[in-house]
Amino acid sequence: MNATCELAGGDLVKTELEMVSKLTEFLSLEGYRVRQEVPNMGQSADLVATRGRWVTFIEAKLKDWKRAIQQCRTHEQVADFICVAVASVSVSDSLVQQAQERGYGIIHRDKTSGAFRWVTRPAVNGRVWPPQRQRLRKSMRGIQYAR
């Protein structure tokens, strides 16, 4: 897997929608099939990336990574892996610490170069609740892959 990936159009992303689009491209290059805006327990995940039987939920933020951490907690009942994606000049130590405490991965998009990189890879989530995971699988069948 690539540790860093520079995508064409390394311009600044101005909205979360642009961030999600660029992140979809990055994850596709890493071998994931990606769905966007997937409903889960009264909210929606920005991205759900699958590879084989493994399901990874990703919340993307331009600024408020603390909100992303809160949103990720909802995904603990259904996701094998959970990540926060941020677009910034650097990644705060506080984000790294909080993500590691929960086993979340961090994907960083450097605002200067436009390159994505994995800051930390997520740990396997041991908090999946099988009945809720089954509901997710059924609801995802009706959602097209973005890539």
C-alpha positions in Angstrom: 0.0 0.0 0.0 1.1 3.5 -0.7 2.3 5.5 2.3 1.9 8.8 0.4 -0.2 9.6 -2.7 -0.1 12.8 -4.7 -3.2 13.2 -6.8 -3.6 15.3 -9.9 -5.2 18.6 -9.0 -3.3 19.1 -5.7 -5.1 22.3 -5.3 -6.6 23.4 -2.0 -9.9 21.8 -1.1 -12.4 24.4 0.0 -15.3 22.2 1.1 -15.8 18.8 2.8 -17.4 17.7 -0.5 -14.2 18.4 -2.3 -12.2 16.6 0.4 -14.5 13.5 0.2 -14.1 13.5 -3.6 -10.2 13.6 -3.4 -10.2 11.1 -0.6 -12.4 8.7 -2.7 -9.7 8.9 -5.4 -6.9 8.2 -2.9 -8.7 5.2 -1.4 -9.5 3.8 -4.8 -5.8 3.9 -5.7 -5.2 1.9 -2.5 -7.5 -0.8 -3.6 -10.7 0.1 -1.8 -14.2 0.3 -3.2 -15.8 3.4 -1.9 -19.3 4.6 -1.1 -20.1 8.1 0.0 -22.7 9.4 2.6 -23.7 6.0 4.0 -26.4 6.1 6.7 -25.6 4.6 10.0 -27.7 4.9 13.2 -29.2 8.4 12.5 -26.2 10.0 10.9 -24.2 9.3 7.7 -20.6 8.4 7.3 -18.7 10.6 4.8 -17.1 7.5 3.3 -17.3 3.7 3.7 -14.4 1.9 2.0 -14.5 -1.9 1.5 -11.7 -4.2 0.6 -12.6 -7.9 0.7 -14.8 -8.4 3.7 -13.3 -5.5 5.6 -15.4 -2.4 6.1 -13.7 0.9 7.0 -15.7 4.0 8.0 -14.1 7.4 7.4 -15.1 10.9 8.7 -13.5 13.7 6.7 -13.0 17.2 8.2 -11.4 20.4 7.0 -11.2 21.9 10.5 -13.2 20.3 13.4 -11.4 16.9 13.9 -12.9 16.7 17.4 -16.4 16.4 15.8 -15.0 13.7 13.6 -13.9 11.7 16.6 -17.4 12.1 18.1 -19.0 10.9 14.8 -16.6 7.9 14.6 -17.8 6.6 18.0 -21.2 5.8 16.3 -19.5 3.7 13.7 -17.8 1.5 16.3 -20.8 -0.9 16.3 -20.5 -1.7 12.6 -17.0 -0.9 11.2 -14.0 -3.2 11.2 -11.8 -0.1 10.9 -12.4 3.6 11.6 -10.5 6.6 10.4 -10.5 10.4 10.6 -9.3 12.2 7.5 -8.1 15.8 7.9 -6.9 18.5 5.5 -4.4 20.7 7.2 -0.8 22.0 7.2 0.0 19.5 10.0 -1.7 16.9 12.3 -2.1 17.9 15.9 -0.5 15.7 18.6 -3.9 15.8 20.4 -5.7 14.3 17.3 -3.0 11.5 17.1 -3.4 10.8 20.8 -7.2 10.6 20.8 -7.3 8.5 17.6 -4.7 6.1 18.9 -6.7 5.7 22.2 -9.7 4.6 20.2 -7.8 2.6 17.6 -8.7 5.0 14.8 -6.5 5.6 11.8 -5.7 9.1 10.5 -5.4 10.1 6.9 -3.8 13.5 6.3 -4.1 15.7 3.2 -1.4 18.2 3.3 -2.8 21.6 2.4 0.5 22.7 0.8 1.2 19.8 -1.5 -2.2 18.2 -1.8 -0.7 14.8 -1.0 -2.5 12.2 1.1 -0.7 10.0 3.6 -1.5 7.6 6.4 -0.4 9.1 9.7 -1.5 6.0 11.6 -3.3 2.9 10.3 -6.4 1.9 12.2 -6.5 -1.1 14.5 -9.2 -3.8 14.1 -12.3 -2.7 15.9 -13.4 -5.3 18.5 -16.7 -3.4 19.3 -18.8 -4.5 16.3 -22.3 -5.5 17.2 -23.4 -8.2 14.7 -27.1 -7.3 14.5 -26.3 -3.7 13.7 -23.7 -4.8 11.2 -26.3 -6.9 9.4 -28.6 -3.8 9.1 -25.7 -1.9 7.7 -25.0 -4.6 5.1 -28.6 -4.5 3.9 -28.7 -0.8 3.7 -25.4 -0.5 1.8 -26.7 -2.8 -1.0 -28.8 0.1 -2.3 -25.9 2.6 -2.4 -23.8 2.9 -5.5 -20.0 2.8 -5.3 -18.4 6.2 -6.0 -15.3 4.4 -7.2 
